[in-house]
Amino acid sequence: MTIRRATAADSELLAEHRAAVWVETDHWTHAELQPQIPVWRDFFHRCMAEDSYAAFVAEQSGIAIGSGGLLVYLTIPRPGFGSDRAGRVQSVYVVPQARRRGVARAIVRHIVDLARRKNLTSLVLHPTEAARAMYAEFGFEPADEMMLRPLGD
Ligand SMILES: CC(C)(COP(=O)(O)OP(=O)(O)OC[C@H]1O[C@@H](n2cnc3c(N)ncnc32)[C@H](O)[C@@H]1OP(=O)(O)O)[C@@H](O)C(=O)NCCC(=O)NCCS
């Protein structure tokens, strides 16, 4: 298995993997998400070009078996820490036939290493139950936040 940095050419794959996460972890069907796939594809394409999104693709014999991304966004610098960027781990997905072989762990390691190299102030994520133990291994801890959504409707 190899892990490589995603390029603009992977935008469709990343969108498909994001849809697969939603199908598996929420009430959506793949058919319902079809109209959203070009939206996600274009988002990844644009944000990778702007460097506000970075993703990694895991491959086995040249076939993509998983991916995951890092969304980088503006934040207010904390006292004693000059960076004005924070990060969010997004859309970590591994195809069912490649699971429990450490693929997600390897992807997340790349994401965390990149976040450190980018000097991000913090890295957050919304874990699924299956992924919670893995994130804890990396040092992620529960954080107390509130959320109001969807504000756009
Ligand atoms: C969650 C997911 C990414 C894990 O991928 P994976 O490649 O199988 O994960 P790994 O093999 O790297 O497992 C790392 C650790 O995560 C935990 N883990 C992974 N899958 C698990 C499961 N189904 N149940 C319980 N723990 C699990 C274990 O602690 C595991 O370590 P271990 O195998 O040494 O016990 C994959 O099942 C998936 O794509 N699920 C659907 C989408 C999703 O939930 N994404 C996570 C978004 S936060």
The ligand as an ORCA input file, in Angstrom:
! r2SCAN-3c Opt
* xyz 0 1
  C     -13.458      4.108      9.899
  C     -12.585      3.668      8.718
  C     -12.016      4.902      8.042
  C     -11.445      2.799      9.288
  O     -10.585      2.434      8.187
  P      -9.544      1.220      8.357
  O      -8.528      1.345      7.310
  O     -10.295     -0.045      8.459
  O      -8.932      1.562      9.786
  P      -7.556      0.978     10.344
  O      -7.350     -0.420      9.869
  O      -6.475      1.958     10.075
  O      -7.892      0.931     11.882
  C      -7.295      1.788     12.822
  C      -8.001      1.600     14.148
  O      -9.314      2.162     14.100
  C     -10.206      1.357     14.906
  N     -11.223      0.774     14.034
  C     -11.231      0.782     12.677
  N     -12.362      0.189     12.237
  C     -13.071     -0.169     13.318
  C     -14.311     -0.808     13.500
  N     -15.066     -1.187     12.470
  N     -14.746     -1.021     14.766
  C     -14.005     -0.655     15.815
  N     -12.794     -0.027     15.704
  C     -12.339      0.207     14.468
  C      -9.343      0.319     15.558
  O      -8.857      0.861     16.761
  C      -8.237      0.166     14.541
  O      -7.056     -0.361     15.063
  P      -6.842     -1.969     15.107
  O      -7.277     -2.534     13.784
  O      -5.373     -2.081     15.345
  O      -7.713     -2.448     16.216
  C     -13.391      2.796      7.709
  O     -14.070      1.759      8.409
  C     -14.420      3.596      6.935
  O     -14.109      4.138      5.874
  N     -15.647      3.684      7.486
  C     -16.719      4.454      6.848
  C     -16.440      5.956      6.871
  C     -16.013      6.452      8.239
  O     -16.563      6.082      9.265
  N     -15.016      7.339      8.218
  C     -14.468      7.934      9.408
  C     -14.819      9.369      9.421
  S     -14.261     10.120     10.914
*
